[in-house]
Amino acid sequence: MEQGSAYLLVSVGPGKNQQAVAALRQVIGVKQAHACWGHPDIFALVEVDDDRALADTVLTAFHAIPGHSDDRNPPHGAGLGRR
């Protein structure tokens, strides 16, 4: 079985970085989540068993993020790939 992995690039509202990173780190499959300077505000690494689980996890992770900005960063396949 091939592993699915993706980097999730997230933009959030002012002052929401810590809360959003904490929420992302609670999602099963999110291996790392880090706030950064500039845009996007957060980089998260997702690693799961396959592409279907990857899509489910990315959508779950995105909806778990408090204060995410849909207009600047909709959930899409940027960074989507297999390892």
LINZIFEN-V155206 format. One record per residue. N is the residue number from 1. RES is the residue in three letters. SS is DSSP state (A for helix, B for strand, O for the rest). PHI is phi as a letter, one per 40 degrees, with the letter a starting at -180 (999 if undefined). NEAR is the number of other C-alpha atoms within 10 Angstrom. Layout:
[[N | RES | SS | PHI | NEAR] [N | RES | SS | PHI | NEAR]]
//
This chain:
[[1 | MET | O | 999 | 5] [2 | GLU | O | c | 10] [3 | GLN | O | c | 14] [4 | GLY | B | b | 19] [5 | SER | B | a | 25] [6 | ALA | B | a | 23] [7 | TYR | B | c | 20] [8 | LEU | B | c | 25] [9 | LEU | B | b | 21] [10 | VAL | B | b | 24] [11 | SER | O | b | 25] [12 | VAL | B | b | 21] [13 | GLY | O | c | 12] [14 | PRO | O | d | 8] [15 | GLY | O | g | 9] [16 | LYS | O | b | 15] [17 | ASN | A | d | 22] [18 | GLN | A | c | 13] [19 | GLN | A | c | 13] [20 | ALA | A | c | 26] [21 | VAL | A | c | 21] [22 | ALA | A | c | 15] [23 | ALA | A | c | 17] [24 | LEU | A | c | 29] [25 | ARG | A | c | 18] [26 | GLN | O | c | 13] [27 | VAL | O | c | 17] [28 | ILE | O | c | 13] [29 | GLY | O | h | 19] [30 | VAL | B | c | 21] [31 | LYS | B | c | 15] [32 | GLN | B | a | 14] [33 | ALA | B | a | 21] [34 | HIS | B | b | 16] [35 | ALA | B | c | 17] [36 | CYS | O | a | 11] [37 | TRP | O | c | 7] [38 | GLY | O | g | 8] [39 | HIS | O | b | 14] [40 | PRO | O | c | 15] [41 | ASP | O | c | 20] [42 | ILE | B | a | 22] [43 | PHE | B | b | 19] [44 | ALA | B | b | 21] [45 | LEU | B | b | 19] [46 | VAL | B | b | 23] [47 | GLU | B | b | 23] [48 | VAL | B | a | 21] [49 | ASP | O | c | 14] [50 | ASP | O | a | 14] [51 | ASP | A | c | 18] [52 | ARG | A | c | 10] [53 | ALA | A | c | 16] [54 | LEU | A | c | 22] [55 | ALA | A | c | 19] [56 | ASP | A | c | 12] [57 | THR | A | c | 20] [58 | VAL | A | c | 26] [59 | LEU | A | c | 13] [60 | THR | A | c | 14] [61 | ALA | A | c | 23] [62 | PHE | A | c | 22] [63 | HIS | A | c | 14] [64 | ALA | A | c | 17] [65 | ILE | O | c | 21] [66 | PRO | O | c | 18] [67 | GLY | O | g | 16] [68 | HIS | B | c | 20] [69 | SER | O | b | 13] [70 | ASP | O | d | 12] [71 | ASP | O | c | 7] [72 | ARG | O | c | 12] [73 | ASN | O | a | 16] [74 | PRO | O | c | 13] [75 | PRO | O | c | 16] [76 | HIS | O | b | 12] [77 | GLY | O | c | 13] [78 | ALA | O | c | 10] [79 | GLY | O | g | 12] [80 | LEU | O | c | 16] [81 | GLY | B | a | 13] [82 | ARG | B | b | 15] [83 | ARG | O | b | 8]]
//
